[in-house]
């Protein structure tokens, strides 16, 4: 992965580029390169909190790396250079966590989402972390959920209508074996469940944010080999792609643990930086 910076909209913004190269298939909810298909790279680009461009696909195309090969492009108002990595049994997960506006997936119509930090008090200009930085994951103080659950009275700190309210959790996962299309869909469910578990454990009032994006990358052929690495451990190297991606499958469980660790660490880091 490569971390880079650009100046845009009066701010110094970070971008994280993960170049996979050929031989990978991905499933993603991202605007650029979303869906299922062969992809060679993933770009996670930071934008200002008051992002107002109406052509995000063109914007992402401008930021994409040169050369052949389609890729996946995501935008976020979170501080990309505070990304967090976690791994489990060959699975790698990277998360950028912005939680200024957490949301419950099922919320009463017209009920505003809680704004934990006003947009105008949270400019995108910041001092970047040093290149050799380690993820900062301070302990989260014990406290009750920051806002009521869906159906309760409107939360304190709700974002006024019409103000920008970005705050995104972008997650990229790499798995070194092949998955069927159905298993890829299952893997996205697993990523989302693990993310939500981490947010609840961190004390945040929501299942995510309204603009979260996910990408799961798998090899385009082959399975793992050796003890405990996947179906090939029992059925031989020609067993084909993994059929399952749920949290109790071998690879799904590894995805869940890696994502949970990354999002939990990122949530605690965000709390210490913005609410501590």
N, C-alpha and C positions, 0 to 999 in steps of 0.2 A: 504493500500500500504506500501511496505517496501523498503527503500533506503539502498543499500549496496555498498561496494567498493571492488575492487580487484586490484592487481598489475599485469600489463601485458604490454609487449613491452616497458618497462622502464617508464611507466606512472601509475598514480593512477586513475582508471576509475570507474565511478559510474554505477549502474544498478538499475532500478526501477521495482519491482515485484508487480503486482496486482493479488492477489489470490481470485478468484471468488468462487471456489468450484463447486459442482454439481448444475445442474438446469439452466445452461446458454447455449445459442447458440451464435455463433459469426460469423461475416463475416470480412475477413481481406485480405489485399494485401501483408501481410508479407511473407517472404520466408518460415519460419517455421510455420506450422499451418494455412497457408492461405486458402482461399476458404470459404465455409459455412459448419458449423457443430458444434457439442457440444465441448466446450472448457472450461477448468477449471482455466486457469491463462493466464496472459499476461506479458511478459518480454521485457523491453526496455533497451538494453545494450549499453553502450558507448564503442567506439573503438577509436584508435588513428587516427589522420587526414590522415596519410599515410598508412592506412589499406591496406594490400596486401595479406591477406589469400585468397586462392582460394577454400576454403571449408567452406563457411559461415554457411551452414546447420549443419555441424559437430560442428562448433564452438558454435552455438546457443544451440545445444543439450548438449554440455559440461556445458553450463551455466544454463541450465534449472533446475528448482527445482526438488528435488527427489519426488518419490511417484507416484501413479497412476493418470491418467487423462491427456489427450492431452491439449496442450496450444498453444499460439501464441508467436513467438519470433521475435523481431525487432532489428536491429543494427543502430547506429547513431554516427556521430562524434561530435554532439552537446553535450554541458555540461548537462548531464542528471540530475545532482543535482540542476539545475536551472529550473526544470520543473514548469509549471504553471497549476493550477487547476481553473476550473470555473463550475458553476452549474446553472441550470434553471429548475424549476418545476419538480424536481426529476431526471433530466438528469445530469450526471457528465461527465466532459470532462477534460482530462489531455493532455498537449502538451509539447513536448520538441522541441525547435526551434533553428535550425542552418541555417543561411542565408548567408554563405560566397559565395555561388555560386547560386544565384537565376536564375530561367529559365522561359522563356516564353514557353508554351506548343507547340505552332505553331511557329517555328523559321526557317529561311532559312537554307537549308542544308549546313553544313560546317561552319556555323557562330558560333564562340566560345561564350560560356556563360560568362557573366561578373563575374569576381572574385573580391569580395569586400574586401577580406583580404587574403593575400598569405598564402598557407598551411604551408610553412616552418617557417612562423612567428607566427604560431598559434598552439603551442604544446598542447598536451592534459593534461599536468601537470598543476594543478591549486590548489589553496587553497579552499577546499570544504566549502560550506556554513554550518553554524551551524545546528544541527538537528532540532531546532525549528524555522528555518528561514521562513520568509514570502516571497512570490514572490516579486522580486524587479522590479517594473514597473515604471521607471521614464518617465516623459513626453518626447515625441519625438519632437525634434526641427522641426519647419516648414521648408521644403525644397522641391524643385521639385524632380521628380523621379531621382534616382541615375544614370540611364543609359537609352539610347533610346529604343524605342519599336522595335519589330521585323520589319526587312526590312530597318531600318535606318543604318547608318554607324556603323562599329564595335565599341563596347563600350570600354571605357577606363578600364584598369585593367583586361582585359580578361585573362583567365588562359591559359598559354602556353600549347600546345599539349603535352601529355605524363605525365604531372604532376598530382598528385592526386587532386581531386576536390570534396571532400565530403562536405556536408552541407545539413542536412536532417531535415524535419519537420515530426515528428511522433506524431500521434493523436490517443488516445484511448477514446472511449465514452461508457458509461454504461447507459442503459435505463431499467427501472424496469417493463417493460411489454413485451409481446411476439409480434413478427413481422412475417409476412409471408416472404418467400424468396424474393419475388418481392419488398416488403417494405424494406428489408435489403439492396438490391441493391440501391433503391431510397435513403436510408439513407446515403450510401457512397457518392452518388452524392451531397447530401445536405452538408455533412462534407466538401467536396472539394470546393463547392461554397462558403461556409462560410470562409474557410481558405483563398481562393483567395481574397475575399472581404476584409478581415483583412489585408492582405499583401499590397493591393493597398491603403487602407486607411493609412497604416503606411509608404507609400512612397517607397516601394520596387519595383524594375523593373522586375516583373515576376508573374506568376501564382502559383509558388511553387518552388520546387527544383526537380531535375531529379530522386532523390532517396526517395521521400516522401513515408510514409507508413501510413495506417489507419486500425483501428480495431473498429468495433461497436459490443458491447455485449448486448444481450437482453435475457429476461427470456424465458425458453423453453415452457412455457404455461402461460395462464392467461392474463388478462388485468387489467388496473387500476380501482379503484372504488372511488366513491366520486365525488363531483362537479368539473368539469373541468379537470379530470385526464385522459380522453381518451374516446374511444368509449363506454366503459362500463358505463360511466356517462349517456348515453342516451339509450343504448340497453341492459343493464343488464350484470351481471357478466359472463354470458355464451356467450358473443358476439364473442369470439374467438380472434385470434391475430390481431394486427393492419394491415390494408390493405395498408396504405400509409406512406411514410417516407419523402415526399417532404417538402420544407420549408414553405408551407402554411397548412400543416396538423398539428394537435395538437402536436404530439410528434416530428415531423420533425422540426417545428418551435423552439421547445425547444432545440433540438440538434444544430440547426444553431446558436442560440444565445449563447449557452455555448461554442461551438467551436470558434466562432468569438471572444468572450471575451478572451479565453485562448490564441489564436494565436496572437491577437493584443497585449496583454500584453507581450507575449514572444518575439514578434518582437521588441517592444520598449525596452525591457530589452537587447536583443541582440545588438541593435543599441547603447545603452548607454555603454555597456561593450566593444564592439569591434570597434565602429566607433566614439564614443564620445570623 
